[in-house]
Amino acid sequence: MLGYADDGAALANALIVGALIVVLAAIRFAGADDLAASWLNLVAGGWTIFSAWILGFGDRHDAVWNNVIVGVAVVVLALISASATTLESRVVR
């Protein structure tokens, strides 16, 4: 599906990074005040965007588009999460 089945590196990358993104998002959703989870999700989203070319499956257009769209979404949501926490800490003090 989406060009991952034929490429072990692409599949492993999608599963591992996807699980990492879910765990970090769950940590933030659970109410952790630490910004580290947001910044790590930002890095994971950035990796997701560029990993197709770094890992050599940039010729699989479905997988590339999936990585880019998901990566951009993760980056945007991580920035929103980080800025919301920063704004919240300013208001509370």
N, C-alpha and C positions, 0 to 999 in steps of 0.2 A: 504494500500500500504506500502510495506517495513516493515510490522509488527507493524505499529503504530495504526491501526484502532481499535484493541482490547484493547489498553492500553491508558487510558485517560492521565496519567502522561507523557507517552512517547510522545503522540501527542501534548499536551500542551507545553512540553519542546521544541520540534522541532519547533513549531510555534513561540513561544516567543523568543527563542534564535536566530532562523533564522531571525526574523524581526529585532532584535537588531543588528545582524551582518550586515544586509543590510543597516540599518540606519547609523551605524558607518562607514561603507565603503563609503556610499554616502557623509558623512561629509568630509572624507579624500579626496575623488574624487573631491569635490567641491573646494578644494584648501586650506583647513584649515591647518595652519602651526603648530597647536598644536599636539603634539605627543600622547596626551591622548587617542584619538580615536583609534590609532594603538595599544596601550597597552591594552585598553579595549577589542579590537577585539582579541588580543592574549589570554586574560583571557577567553573570550567567546569560542574561539576555544578549549582551554584546557578543559573547562567545557564540551563542546560537545563530546570530546574524552571519558571522564570518566563518563558522566552522565548516561549512560546505566546501569552501575553497581551501581552507587550511588542511582539511582531512582528505581532499581530493575527490569529492563527489559533486563538484560544481557543474558537471555536465548533465546531471539529473535534475531537470528543470522543476519537476513537481516537488522534489525534496528541497531544492534551493528556495523556491517560493514559500514553502511551508516554514522553513527555518527563518527566513527574513520576516515574514508576517508575525510569527510567534515571537521572535526575538524583539521586534519593534514594540509589540504589545507588552512584553515583559519589562523592557526598558522604561516605557512610558509609565506603566503602573508602579514600578519601583521608584521612579522619581516622584510620582504623586504621593506614594506612601512615605517616602523620606521627607518631603516638604510638609506633609500634613503633621508628621510627628514634630518637626521643627516649629511649625506654627503653633501647635498645641502646647508645646513646652514654653513658648513665649507668652501665651495667653494665661497659662496656669500660674506663672510666677508673679 
